[in-house]
Amino acid sequence: MEVVIDYEYLTGAKGEVIVKEISVAAKDILHTFHFRNPYPMNPHGSEENGLNWDNRIVPYNLLETTLSETVARYAHLYSYGAQNCQYLSGLIDRPVLNLEDFGCPNRHKLG
């Protein structure tokens, strides 16, 4: 079984990735998690993506555990873009394959 992982993030005060939302999609299943900010930050939101810190639910220190447990039963993990795959692989200590390598178009090019 396979699953696709995607996430929205901000760049933190030290240049680090701060995940705001992560989604895991498989056949007939979609999990989406909204994470609290990891440290005090100025309020942030975007009309473009609709994300806002007020939507946060999951404590940030549970990011790795939440993702690892969500994908545990899946044999093959995918994401789009080498940088995303590298970040996710490092986060959960499992290989995440790049959809670009399989000829999948960028989501922004899908109609």
C-alpha positions as CSV (number, residue, x, y, z in Angstrom):
1,M,0.0,0.0,0.0
2,E,1.2,3.5,-0.8
3,V,0.5,7.0,0.6
4,V,1.3,10.5,-0.6
5,I,2.4,13.1,2.0
6,D,2.2,16.9,1.5
7,Y,2.8,19.8,3.9
8,E,2.6,23.6,4.2
9,Y,5.3,25.3,6.2
10,L,6.9,28.6,7.2
11,T,10.5,29.4,7.6
12,G,11.3,29.9,11.3
13,A,13.5,32.5,13.0
14,K,16.6,30.3,12.5
15,G,15.8,29.4,9.0
16,E,14.2,26.1,10.0
17,V,11.1,24.5,8.5
18,I,8.1,24.9,10.7
19,V,5.2,22.7,9.5
20,K,1.8,24.3,9.8
21,E,-0.2,21.6,8.2
22,I,0.5,18.1,6.9
23,S,-1.7,15.8,4.9
24,V,-1.4,12.1,4.2
25,A,-3.5,10.7,1.4
26,A,-4.1,7.1,0.4
27,K,-6.9,5.3,-1.4
28,D,-10.1,6.4,0.2
29,I,-8.3,7.9,3.2
30,L,-7.2,11.5,3.9
31,H,-5.6,12.6,7.2
32,T,-4.8,16.3,7.8
33,F,-3.1,17.7,10.9
34,H,-2.7,21.3,11.9
35,F,0.2,22.0,14.2
36,R,0.6,24.6,16.9
37,N,3.6,27.0,16.6
38,P,6.7,25.5,18.2
39,Y,7.6,28.8,20.0
40,P,6.0,32.3,20.4
41,M,5.6,33.9,16.9
42,N,3.8,36.8,15.4
43,P,0.4,35.8,14.2
44,H,0.5,34.5,10.7
45,G,-2.1,33.7,8.1
46,S,-2.7,33.7,4.4
47,E,-5.8,34.4,2.4
48,E,-4.1,32.4,-0.4
49,N,-3.8,29.1,1.5
50,G,-6.3,29.8,4.3
51,L,-3.9,28.7,7.0
52,N,-3.8,30.5,10.3
53,W,-2.2,29.7,13.6
54,D,-5.7,30.0,15.1
55,N,-6.5,26.7,13.3
56,R,-3.8,24.8,15.2
57,I,-4.7,21.7,17.1
58,V,-1.7,19.3,17.5
59,P,1.2,20.3,19.7
60,Y,4.3,20.8,17.6
61,N,6.4,18.4,19.6
62,L,4.1,15.6,18.3
63,L,4.9,16.3,14.6
64,E,7.3,13.3,14.2
65,T,5.2,10.9,16.2
66,T,1.9,11.9,14.5
67,L,3.4,11.4,11.0
68,S,5.3,8.2,11.9
69,E,2.2,6.6,13.3
70,T,0.0,7.8,10.4
71,V,2.2,6.2,7.8
72,A,3.3,3.1,9.7
73,R,1.1,0.7,7.9
74,Y,2.1,1.9,4.4
75,A,4.9,0.2,2.5
76,H,5.6,3.0,0.1
77,L,5.7,6.7,0.9
78,Y,5.7,9.5,-1.7
79,S,5.9,13.3,-1.9
80,Y,6.6,15.8,-4.6
81,G,10.0,17.4,-4.9
82,A,13.4,16.3,-3.8
83,Q,13.6,18.8,-0.9
84,N,10.2,17.7,0.5
85,C,11.2,14.0,0.3
86,Q,14.5,14.7,2.0
87,Y,12.8,16.7,4.8
88,L,10.1,14.0,5.4
89,S,12.6,11.1,5.2
90,G,14.8,12.8,7.9
91,L,11.7,13.5,10.0
92,I,10.4,10.0,10.2
93,D,13.6,8.0,9.4
94,R,12.0,6.2,6.4
95,P,12.5,6.7,2.6
96,V,10.1,9.0,0.9
97,L,10.1,8.6,-2.9
98,N,9.9,11.6,-5.2
99,L,6.8,11.7,-7.4
100,E,8.8,13.7,-10.0
101,D,10.9,10.6,-10.6
102,F,7.7,8.8,-11.8
103,G,6.7,11.6,-14.2
104,C,4.0,13.0,-11.9
105,P,3.2,16.6,-12.9
106,N,3.4,19.4,-10.3
107,R,0.0,19.9,-8.5
108,H,-0.1,23.5,-9.8
109,K,-0.2,22.2,-13.3
110,L,-3.2,19.9,-12.7
111,G,-6.5,21.3,-14.0
